[in-house]
């Protein structure tokens, strides 16, 4: 599996394989497990998905860092990927982390669809 290089590629691939709704379902499941108070509707537009998730990640980084770390753990984001990011600009960091989270959730959804 080749991971999408950006958000638009990820969404295009998910929609092309009719897995976009499953992506949102898996995201909601992981957010629930991480005890994050956010549930997205399955009909959420990709732009809204990105914006809402990025705002949530930004808020977690700024005000609930332990919950942020818990979310990364639940989603199973690579620690090396997070460490490689520049943490100087929190807004840019939240955007990059949001994509990494969606990329990892996309992996879960893709593998589940491919092998089950």
N, C-alpha and C positions, 0 to 999 in steps of 0.2 A: 504494500500500500504506500503510495506517495502522498504525503501530507500536503494539503493546500498551502500555498505560500502567503495567501492573504485572505481577508474576510470575504471578499467578493468571490474568489475561487471556491472557498468552502461552501458558501450559500449556493452557488451555481451547481456544484457537484451534489450537494444534499437535495436540492430541488430536482435535479436531473434524474436522481435515483429514487425519487419520491420518499425521501427519508427526512425531510425538513421537520415534519411534525414529530417524528421520533426523536430528533435532535432536541426539540423543546421539551418533550416528555422526559428524556434523560437528564436534561439540565434541571428541570423542576425537581426530579427525584434527588439529584445530588445536592441541590440547594436545601431541600427539606432535610436530608441526612446531616447537612452541615449546620442546621438550625438557623438558616438565613430566611428572613421573612420576605420572600419574593416568590410569587407564582405567576408564570407567564401563560397566557392563553395560547392554545395551539395555533390560533389564527394570527398570532403576532407577526407583524411584518419584519423582515430582516433588519431594516434600519432601526426600528424600535427595539428589537432584540439587542442589537449592539449598544445602542444608547442607554437603555435601562440597565443592562448588565455592567456596562462601563461605569455608570453612576454608582451602582451598588458596590463594585470593587473599589472605586475611589473612596467612598464612604467607609468601607471596611478598613482600608489602609490607614485612613486619617483617624478614625475614631474607635474601631473595634479590631485591632490588629490580631488578636488571638483568634477571633472568628474568621478573619482573612486567612490565617495560616491553616485553620481547620478546614476551610473550603478547599484550599489547595491540596490538602491531604486527602479529603474525601474524593475529589475529582481525580486524584492521582497524577498531579502535574509533576513533571521532572524538576527536582530541586536544582539541577545544573542549569536548566533553562531559566529559572527564576533568578538564580545568582548571576547569570550572564547579563541581565538587564541593568541599565543605568537607573539608579533610584533618585537622581537629583530632581527631576521634574515629576511630581506625583501624578499629574494629569497624563503625561506621556506613558508613565509606568502603568497606570491603570488601563490605558488603551492596549498596551502590549500584553499585559496579564490577561485581559479579557479575551484577546485572540488566542492565547495559549490555552486558556480554559476551554474555549469553544473547539479548538483543534483537538484537544484530548477527548472531549465529549464526542466529537465527530468520529474519532477512532473507535470508541466504544460502540457507537451506533452502527458504524460500517461493519465492524467485525461481527456484531450480533446478527445483522442482516445477511451477511455473507455466509456465515457458518452455522446458522440455526434454522 
